[in-house]
Amino acid sequence: MQIDVRNLRVAFPAPHGVVEAVRGVSLTIGQEKLGIVGESGSGKSLTARSLLKLLPKQARLSADRLTFDDIDILNADERTMRRIRGKRAGLIMQDPKYSLNAVMTTGAQIAEAWRAHRGGSRKLAHEAAVDLLAQVQIRDPKRVADSYPHELSGGMGQRVMIAMMLAPGPEILIADEPTSALDATVQAEIMRLIEDLVSRRGMGLVLISHDLPLVSHFCDRVLVMYSGRVVEELRASELARAQHPYTQGLLGGLPSLTRPVAQLKVMERDPAWLA
């Protein structure tokens, strides 16, 4: 599996013209763990959603090249995209409270994803759902399969989301802030779970996050985005030695327990970063 993106742009009509939210992003994703970091509004999620053409209707998508293996995403019709979404690429959303169907049991939702891409009987799909819940380390998978989303904690809901995305057997997972609604202890558990599943299944991973230490620990490579552009690309293990002043500013704004300061640094932005 390889995703190849060249000069990706996403624009939206505005009262005074067109606003480009993603500007000239180029990247290649294979069987690796890629982190995309940056502030809110930097274009991280739009870039990831463009890979699956999951954009608002008013969005204008363009690129010199946008391919998923040998499939031209830009010119692919909806039927082709439905064979990619879920089946070959899974998208984990950031808050299960808004991503799961409130009036369906979790087992029924996972089974629905299974049958949509793999077929089979309802009984087989339900058994597969329970097995998937066990794979994401839920202690009582049968009980959880019969539960509704509001009966689950945030961490359990996120595990259900992961199980649902794993049901079709994707080749890559796109995780959009998968731990933002969770406390620190559960965050670590979910990230270890994702890392273990990605390694065991041989999948690629795109992790979108504001959490630089988390990305540096779990990913192989990092893209740093600012105002719709990639301003720096480096190995995750070298994130602390970043050269771009924007990345240095993000790192400088992190609080430290070992070296506490009275006031965190405020980033000074250079207009040249937008050029």
C-alpha positions in Angstrom: 0.0 0.0 0.0 1.3 3.5 -0.9 -0.4 6.8 -0.9 1.3 9.5 -3.1 0.3 13.2 -2.8 1.8 16.0 -4.8 0.8 19.7 -4.4 -2.5 19.0 -2.6 -4.7 22.1 -2.3 -8.1 22.5 -0.5 -10.0 25.8 -0.9 -13.3 27.2 0.2 -15.4 30.0 -1.3 -15.6 33.0 1.0 -17.4 36.4 0.7 -14.2 38.1 -0.4 -12.8 35.4 -2.7 -11.4 31.9 -2.2 -9.6 30.8 1.0 -7.0 28.1 0.7 -7.0 25.9 3.8 -4.4 23.4 2.5 -1.7 24.9 0.3 0.7 22.7 -1.7 1.1 19.7 0.6 3.2 16.8 -0.8 3.7 13.5 1.0 4.1 9.8 0.6 2.7 7.3 3.0 3.6 3.6 3.1 3.7 0.9 5.8 4.9 3.3 8.5 3.6 5.5 11.4 3.3 9.1 10.2 2.5 11.9 12.6 1.0 15.2 11.5 1.2 18.0 14.0 0.3 21.7 14.2 -2.1 24.1 15.8 -5.9 24.0 15.2 -6.7 25.3 11.8 -3.3 24.3 10.3 -4.9 21.9 7.8 -4.0 18.6 9.4 -7.5 17.0 9.3 -8.4 18.4 5.9 -5.2 16.9 4.5 -6.0 13.5 6.0 -9.7 13.6 4.9 -8.6 14.6 1.3 -7.0 11.1 1.0 -10.5 9.7 1.3 -12.4 12.6 -0.4 -14.3 13.1 2.8 -14.6 16.9 2.5 -17.5 19.4 2.8 -19.5 19.8 -0.4 -18.2 23.4 -0.9 -14.6 22.3 -0.7 -12.5 22.6 -3.9 -9.9 19.8 -4.0 -7.0 19.8 -6.5 -3.6 18.2 -6.7 -0.9 17.3 -9.3 -1.1 13.8 -8.0 -3.3 12.0 -5.5 -3.2 8.2 -5.7 -3.9 5.2 -3.4 -1.7 2.5 -4.9 -2.8 2.6 -8.6 -6.2 4.4 -8.0 -6.5 8.1 -9.0 -8.4 9.5 -6.0 -9.1 12.8 -7.8 -11.0 11.2 -10.6 -12.4 8.2 -8.7 -16.2 8.0 -8.6 -18.2 7.4 -5.3 -18.5 3.7 -5.9 -14.7 3.4 -6.2 -14.2 5.5 -3.1 -16.6 3.3 -1.1 -14.3 0.4 -1.8 -11.4 2.3 -0.3 -13.1 3.9 2.7 -13.3 1.4 5.5 -12.1 -1.6 3.5 -8.6 -0.3 2.7 -8.4 2.8 4.9 -10.1 3.3 8.3 -10.7 6.7 9.9 -10.8 6.9 13.7 -12.6 10.1 14.8 -11.6 12.0 18.0 -14.8 11.7 20.1 -16.8 8.5 20.2 -19.8 10.4 21.7 -20.4 12.1 18.4 -19.1 9.3 16.1 -21.1 6.3 17.3 -24.8 5.9 16.6 -26.6 6.5 19.8 -29.6 4.2 19.0 -27.6 1.1 17.9 -25.7 -1.2 20.2 -22.0 -1.2 19.7 -22.0 -4.8 18.5 -24.6 -4.0 15.8 -22.5 -1.1 14.6 -19.3 -3.2 14.3 -21.2 -6.0 12.7 -22.7 -3.5 10.2 -19.1 -2.5 9.2 -18.1 -6.1 8.9 -21.0 -7.1 6.7 -20.7 -4.0 4.5 -17.2 -5.0 3.4 -17.0 -8.7 4.1 -20.5 -10.0 3.7 -21.7 -13.1 5.7 -24.7 -13.7 8.0 -25.8 -11.6 10.9 -24.7 -14.3 13.3 -21.2 -14.5 11.8 -20.9 -10.7 11.8 -22.0 -10.5 15.5 -19.5 -13.2 16.5 -16.8 -11.2 14.6 -17.8 -8.0 16.4 -17.4 -9.7 19.8 -14.0 -11.0 18.7 -12.9 -7.6 17.6 -14.0 -6.1 20.9 -11.8 -8.7 22.6 -8.9 -7.8 20.3 -9.1 -4.2 21.5 -8.8 -5.4 25.1 -12.3 -4.9 26.3 -12.8 -7.2 29.3 -16.4 -8.3 28.8 -16.8 -8.1 25.0 -20.2 -9.8 25.0 -21.7 -7.4 27.4 -20.2 -4.4 25.7 -21.5 -5.7 22.3 -25.0 -5.5 23.7 -24.5 -2.0 25.2 -25.3 1.4 23.8 -22.7 4.1 23.4 -24.0 6.2 26.3 -23.4 3.2 28.6 -19.7 3.3 28.0 -16.8 5.4 29.3 -14.8 7.5 26.9 -12.0 5.0 26.8 -14.3 2.1 26.0 -16.1 4.1 23.4 -12.8 4.8 21.7 -11.9 1.1 21.7 -15.3 0.4 20.1 -14.4 3.0 17.4 -11.1 1.2 16.8 -12.8 -2.2 16.6 -15.2 -0.8 14.1 -12.4 0.5 11.9 -10.6 -2.8 12.1 -13.6 -4.8 11.0 -13.0 -4.6 7.3 -9.3 -5.3 7.7 -7.9 -2.0 6.4 -4.3 -1.4 5.1 -4.0 2.0 6.8 -5.5 3.7 9.8 -6.0 7.5 9.9 -6.4 8.5 13.6 -7.7 12.1 13.9 -6.9 13.2 17.5 -7.9 9.7 18.8 -7.1 10.6 22.5 -8.1 14.2 22.8 -11.2 13.5 24.8 -9.4 11.1 27.2 -7.4 11.5 30.4 -3.7 10.9 30.4 -3.8 7.3 31.7 -6.4 6.2 29.1 -4.5 8.1 26.4 -1.5 6.0 26.9 -3.5 2.8 26.9 -5.3 3.7 23.6 -2.0 4.6 21.9 -0.3 1.4 23.0 -3.3 -0.5 21.7 -3.2 1.3 18.3 0.6 0.8 18.1 0.2 -3.0 18.9 -2.6 -3.5 16.4 -0.8 -1.6 13.6 2.4 -3.7 14.2 0.6 -7.0 14.4 -1.6 -6.4 11.3 1.2 -4.7 9.3 -0.9 -1.6 8.7 0.2 2.0 8.0 -0.8 4.7 10.5 -1.5 8.4 10.1 -1.7 10.0 13.5 -3.1 13.6 13.7 -2.4 15.3 17.0 -1.5 18.4 19.0 0.5 16.3 21.4 4.1 16.5 20.2 5.6 14.2 22.9 3.0 11.6 22.1 3.8 11.8 18.3 7.5 11.7 18.9 7.1 8.5 21.0 4.7 6.5 18.8 5.5 7.6 15.2 8.4 7.0 12.8 8.1 10.3 10.9 6.5 13.7 11.5 5.1 16.4 9.3 4.7 19.9 10.9 1.9 22.0 9.4 1.4 25.7 9.7 -1.4 27.7 7.9 -2.1 24.9 5.4 1.6 24.1 4.5 4.1 21.6 5.6 6.9 23.7 7.1 9.1 20.8 8.3 9.5 17.1 7.9 11.8 15.0 10.1 12.1 11.7 11.9 10.0 11.5 15.1 13.1 10.6 17.2 14.7 13.9 16.1 11.6 16.1 16.9 13.4 17.8 19.8 16.1 18.9 17.4 13.7 20.6 15.0 15.2 23.5 12.9 12.1 25.5 11.8 11.3 28.3 14.3 7.6 27.3 14.2 8.3 23.8 15.4 10.7 25.2 18.0 8.0 27.5 19.1 5.6 24.6 19.6 8.2 22.7 21.6 9.0 25.8 23.6 5.4 26.1 24.7 5.3 22.7 26.4 5.3 22.7 30.2 7.9 20.6 31.9 7.7 18.9 35.2 11.5 18.6 35.6 12.2 22.2 34.6 9.2 24.3 35.6 9.1 28.0 34.6 7.0 30.8 35.9 5.7 31.6 32.4 5.7 29.6 29.2 7.1 31.1 26.1 4.8 32.8 23.6 5.5 32.1 20.0 6.6 35.0 17.8 5.3 34.4 14.3 7.2 35.5 11.2 5.1 36.6 8.2 7.7 34.8 6.0 6.3 31.5 7.3 3.2 32.1 5.1 5.2 32.7 1.9 
